[in-house]
Amino acid sequence: MKQENNQRLLQLRQEYGVWLKGEIASLRENSRCDKNSITWADIRLRLHRLAGAAGTFGFAEVGTACRALERKLDAALASNDAALFDAVALGLQALTAPARDDLPAERIHDVAVIPELKTRAGQRPDQLIVYILEEEKALAEQLCQVLAGVDYRIQHFTKQKLLEQACERYCPSALILPLHLMRQSASEKATDGVAIGETIQQRLGTSIPLFLTDVSSDFDLQLRAVRAGVEGFFTLPRDKMRLAEALDNRLRPDRLASLRIMMVDDDEILLDHYQSILENAGFSVMTLSRPDDVLSAMESFVPDILVLDVQMPQCNGPELAQVVRYHPRWLQVSIVYLSAGGDVDAQLSAMTKAGDDFLVKPIASNVLIASMAACARRSRALAGALARDGLTGLLKHADIKERLAVSLAQARRRQLPLCGVMLDIDFFKRVNDTHGHLVGDEVIRALADLLRHRLRETDLIGRYGGEEFLVVLHDTTGAQTVKIIDGLREDFSKLSFEANGTSFSCTFSAGVMEADFVHDADGLIKAADQCLYRAKNEGRNRVVTDHAWWKKAAEETAKQNA
């Protein structure tokens, strides 16, 4: 794919070189016409386009000359000074086309690519090995259990020396280190996870993702951690699942949906160039040349970021941005302007009209990729924060119901199975009464993290209310769903929670219903909830589904309502 994109970039550069010769010849010819017949507004738009695109394709001198002429023409249009118009005409006649159309090889290879995760020979991504240094046995067992449950190979060490020896034999995918280590004797030098990580990386001559446990309030220590490349701090045992999620984000980027970028520009050649660069870097990209297509395209593509050229014939970028912002659904989408102009006042004016960032053409490939990645991730994080529950990070009540309705319609249109599941933590009030609400929150968060890590990216998971969850499994039959949820039930029951020096475990009950047996989303939720009610009545800690019972109950209700 990347090789194809590189070939496409070379082809685009060559095509642009041919077009550029013709465009410059046309501008020179137009400048020789009678001054009263020249359409200066059209000339200005063409110069603006060249100023932005020429440098992108490697013709920096042409871009610089066109930008200077664009500014001079702006001054002429503002003052209506005949002498300035004559100077612009002379400048157009002096424009020279590029001497050759081929692109030097080094230009193609400047395209920056987001680093890929490299796995060792014969090792699948779901077999990534993680080394843990933890002196407290019970804590280590809990952490190992959680990480093994989300498909990591774990090796636990209680001594720094043994860990260092293991790293020299086999370099792990990540290290989980305690912020502070207990000293075995008074003569022993105190150390911490930052120093251990730095030592191991120096010995191996490679960078290994580092994760620290036990958050410290000491700023200097945290600053050292940042400089050592530490990925994050986590408090154990509370943040076990958060640590697992951080590992996935760092080590398994393929499990995350691609960042989605929509680009709107009337220069289609330039759009093709940007698209090839960004797709080469792992983004999903949609390009449009007509602003009036944007709103309908956003409904199907759902971008994380919208990139708009400031000056387009039909409407300018800031105007289009304000149209998009009229729709509350797209408030979380980052909007970035592209322009060849160097006018700071114009940039500030554009930024005040619904924009989040401003990039000046020509744009280096690595700058484009880095800017798009940062804005798109911010947009996705904001969208997630707006739609998700603060405690669990799952979809909120209204959002999960809305997504279920859409999924149900799609499943029926495509004639694919879909199942709804209602889960509820057993005797949860007892947990709150005995151990307090903070511990209860930890239990809720642990179940949420388990669901998120063990189910597919395409499945829907929401916190329906309190300790109750709604799960939607796409393209999955009732029998398959019962098996999946029952496996999660067993794994959840094995998790250990700590409170006031004691440990305890929890279970959940679940009701499963297939979409074929209901009419709409509310019906599916109600049916799954009735099955959950039966699971509670039959002793809890079980998964119940009963299509025949639900069908009979629905028929009886229909008769009563008739």
Disulfide bonds with the S-S distance in Angstrom:
none
